[in-house]
Amino acid sequence: MELTAGIIANHLKGEVLGNPDVVVSGMARIEQGKQGTACFLANPKYEKYLYQTKASLVLINRDFSPAREVPVTLIRVDNAYESAAVLLGLFSSEKKKTGWEFPHSISRKASIGRKVYIGAHSYIGKRSRIGNGAQIYPQVYIGENVKIGSGTILYPGVRVYDDCVIGERCIIHANAVIGSDGFGFAPTAEGKFRKIPQTG
């Protein structure tokens, strides 16, 4: 995805200082910036790189004033760090996958929403519901009666046990296990411990 400084400033409610037509297609650290990338300056200890960077665009806080001339287009924003996170989201949004890869195993009693991505070798059990736009990466196991909210991402190897509920727009990273033992034990009168079942 390519974005101009003007479009970015409009999205971030910022002010362009320089060329509003400069184009960037990704983010980089300010000390490693190169042409076609955007950076941000939030920590004063990195200010020296502002005057050296090869990046095409740098986000700065509104209250920051450069000590000397800057050879790059700037966008003044309320919070450069937060704005960088928003901009990263814009660049990554086009990478969202759709469609179903094969092989996979999906119960006929499962409910799959619209524009869902299901990676190869994934399993979805009976009565489980997958929300619109969810991303189920390869080798994910989803047990029975599980609810996955819209826009949620389960990265490769995630295991979601029966009866678990995951909300909307959550991110579960690779090989995480949801619904496993919580190591909870109830003491008994005999001085022993009884395992507390995990029910989702």
DOTORDREN-320731 format. One line per 8 residues: number of its first residue (from 0); their letters; for each residue x, y, z of C-alpha. Coordinates in nm, 2 decimals. Layout:
BEGIN
NUM	A	X:Y:Z; ...
//
This chain:
BEGIN
0	MELTAGII	0.00:0.00:0.00; 0.13:0.35:-0.09; 0.01:0.65:0.09; 0.09:1.02:0.05; 0.18:1.25:0.33; -0.14:1.44:0.27; -0.36:1.13:0.31; -0.17:1.02:0.62
8	ANHLKGEV	-0.20:1.37:0.78; -0.57:1.37:0.71; -0.62:1.03:0.87; -0.41:1.12:1.17; -0.56:1.47:1.20; -0.21:1.61:1.16; -0.04:1.90:0.98; 0.21:1.85:0.69
16	LGNPDVVV	0.53:2.04:0.70; 0.69:1.99:0.36; 0.57:1.80:0.05; 0.21:1.66:0.09; 0.26:1.45:-0.22; 0.55:1.25:-0.09; 0.47:0.87:-0.10; 0.55:0.61:0.16
24	SGMARIEQ	0.48:0.24:0.16; 0.59:0.12:0.50; 0.75:0.21:0.84; 1.11:0.20:0.96; 1.30:0.30:1.27; 1.42:0.66:1.23; 1.79:0.56:1.24; 1.73:0.31:0.96
32	GKQGTACF	1.49:0.50:0.75; 1.52:0.49:0.37; 1.34:0.65:0.08; 0.97:0.55:0.07; 0.94:0.48:0.44; 0.79:0.67:0.73; 0.93:0.71:1.08; 0.84:0.88:1.40
40	LANPKYEK	1.02:1.08:1.66; 0.87:1.05:2.01; 1.18:1.02:2.23; 1.42:1.32:2.24; 1.73:1.10:2.26; 1.66:1.00:1.89; 1.64:1.36:1.77; 1.99:1.35:1.61
48	YLYQTKAS	1.86:1.10:1.36; 1.59:1.34:1.24; 1.86:1.55:1.07; 2.03:1.24:0.92; 1.74:1.01:0.82; 1.69:0.90:0.46; 1.32:0.84:0.53; 1.06:1.02:0.32
56	LVLINRDF	0.84:1.12:0.61; 0.86:1.16:0.99; 0.58:1.19:1.24; 0.66:1.44:1.52; 0.47:1.57:1.83; 0.30:1.91:1.79; 0.51:2.06:2.06; 0.84:1.96:1.91
64	SPAREVPV	1.05:2.22:1.72; 1.35:2.10:1.52; 1.68:2.26:1.62; 1.78:2.31:1.26; 1.66:2.25:0.90; 1.51:1.90:0.84; 1.57:1.73:0.50; 1.24:1.54:0.52
72	TLIRVDNA	0.86:1.60:0.51; 0.72:1.61:0.86; 0.37:1.56:1.00; 0.28:1.72:1.33; 0.04:1.51:1.54; -0.08:1.51:1.90; 0.10:1.19:1.98; 0.37:1.06:1.75
80	YESAAVLL	0.40:0.72:1.92; 0.03:0.66:1.90; 0.01:0.79:1.55; 0.28:0.55:1.44; 0.07:0.26:1.57; -0.22:0.38:1.37; -0.01:0.42:1.06; 0.13:0.07:1.10
88	GLFSSEKK	-0.23:-0.06:1.11; -0.30:0.11:0.78; 0.00:-0.05:0.62; -0.09:-0.40:0.75; -0.46:-0.38:0.68; -0.42:-0.49:0.32; -0.24:-0.81:0.43; -0.56:-0.96:0.56
96	KTGWEFPH	-0.62:-1.30:0.42; -0.95:-1.45:0.30; -1.06:-1.79:0.16; -1.02:-2.15:0.28; -0.71:-2.35:0.23; -0.71:-2.73:0.20; -0.70:-2.97:0.37; -0.90:-2.87:0.67
104	SISRKASI	-1.17:-3.02:0.89; -1.48:-2.82:0.97; -1.78:-2.97:1.13; -2.10:-2.94:0.93; -2.26:-2.81:1.26; -2.01:-2.52:1.29; -2.11:-2.17:1.18; -1.86:-1.97:0.97
112	GRKVYIGA	-1.91:-1.60:0.91; -1.83:-1.39:0.60; -1.48:-1.32:0.47; -1.32:-1.56:0.71; -0.97:-1.70:0.64; -0.91:-2.06:0.73; -0.56:-2.20:0.69; -0.46:-2.55:0.59
120	HSYIGKRS	-0.48:-2.83:0.85; -0.71:-2.64:1.08; -0.99:-2.81:1.27; -1.32:-2.65:1.38; -1.55:-2.86:1.60; -1.93:-2.89:1.63; -2.14:-2.59:1.73; -1.85:-2.36:1.71
128	RIGNGAQI	-1.91:-2.01:1.57; -1.65:-1.81:1.38; -1.73:-1.44:1.34; -1.71:-1.23:1.03; -1.36:-1.15:0.91; -1.18:-1.38:1.15; -0.84:-1.51:1.06; -0.78:-1.88:1.14
136	YPQVYIGE	-0.42:-1.95:1.04; -0.28:-2.30:0.96; -0.29:-2.59:1.21; -0.53:-2.42:1.45; -0.75:-2.64:1.66; -1.09:-2.51:1.77; -1.29:-2.74:1.99; -1.67:-2.78:2.02
144	NVKIGSGT	-1.91:-2.50:2.12; -1.64:-2.23:2.09; -1.72:-1.87:1.99; -1.46:-1.66:1.80; -1.55:-1.30:1.76; -1.54:-1.10:1.44; -1.20:-0.98:1.33; -1.01:-1.20:1.57
152	ILYPGVRV	-0.68:-1.35:1.46; -0.56:-1.69:1.57; -0.20:-1.74:1.45; -0.06:-2.09:1.36; -0.08:-2.37:1.61; -0.33:-2.20:1.85; -0.55:-2.44:2.05; -0.89:-2.33:2.17
160	YDDCVIGE	-1.05:-2.59:2.39; -1.43:-2.67:2.42; -1.67:-2.40:2.53; -1.43:-2.11:2.52; -1.53:-1.76:2.42; -1.29:-1.52:2.25; -1.42:-1.17:2.18; -1.40:-0.94:1.88
168	RCIIHANA	-1.07:-0.81:1.73; -0.85:-1.02:1.96; -0.51:-1.15:1.86; -0.39:-1.49:1.99; -0.03:-1.56:1.90; 0.12:-1.88:1.77; 0.09:-2.20:1.98; -0.11:-2.04:2.26
176	VIGSDGFG	-0.35:-2.27:2.44; -0.69:-2.12:2.55; -0.89:-2.31:2.81; -0.61:-2.52:2.94; -0.56:-2.60:3.31; -0.52:-2.29:3.53; -0.34:-2.49:3.80; -0.62:-2.43:4.04
184	FAPTAEGK	-0.66:-2.67:4.34; -0.90:-2.66:4.63; -0.77:-2.78:4.96; -0.97:-3.06:5.13; -1.03:-3.13:5.50; -0.79:-3.42:5.47; -0.50:-3.19:5.37; -0.51:-3.29:5.01
192	FRKIPQTG	-0.60:-3.09:4.70; -0.88:-3.13:4.45; -0.82:-3.01:4.10; -1.06:-2.74:3.99; -1.20:-2.82:3.64; -1.15:-2.57:3.37; -1.48:-2.50:3.20; -1.39:-2.24:2.94
//
